[in-house]
Amino acid sequence: MEYRTKWTGKPPFSYATLICLAMTELGKPKVTLSDIYGWITDNFAYYRHTDSSWQVGSFTFKFLLLP
């Protein structure tokens, strides 16, 4: 299915999978949460067209904060 353009339903990927995909595709040694959100909305129409509440509390696990 073409998730970039069709948004008839939520993609069958966990948030952890989406994060891993974003980090891999961005190809940077460090990525911000904003980078991850941006990649997800750029690549999945569902998240582009739904309200932004999916961003709040979606990533409840801990990130390693780097200075």
N, C-alpha and C positions, 0 to 999 in steps of 0.2 A: 504494500500500500504506500502511496505517496503522502507521507506525513507533512511534507513542507507546504503543500497546497490544499489538501483535504483535511477538514477538521470535523468530521461527523461524529467523532467520539474520541475519548481520551486514548492516547497511544498505550500499548500494553507493556510499557517499560517502567520499571521502578525508578524512583528518584535517584537512587544510587547508580543505576545504569546510565541515566541521563547525565549525571555528573561526570562519570567516567568517560562517556562519549565526548562531552564538552571539553574536558581536560585533554583528552587525546587529540581531538580535532583542532583545538586552539594552538597546540604545539608550543606553548610557552612554558618555561620552567616554573613560573608562579602565575596563578590565575586568581582573580578576585571573585567574590560571590556575584558581583555585578557582571563580570565576564561570563560566568556560567549562566545566569539568567538571560543575558543577551543572546548567547549561543542557542539556548533552548527555544527562545521565542523566534529567533531567526529560522530555526530548522523544523519547528513543529507548529503548524497553523493552529492547532487546538489551544496551545498556550498563548498564542498571539491574540486570539479572538475571545478568550474567556477572561473573566475579571482577574485581577492580580492577586486574589486571595490565595492562589496556589503557592505564591512565593512566601507567604507568612506562615512560618511553622512547618513548611514542607521539609526543610533540611534540619531536623532536630538533633542529628548526631553532631559530634564535635569536629570542628576543623582545627588543623594545626595552624596557629597564627604565627607568622614569620615577621620579624621586624622589617 
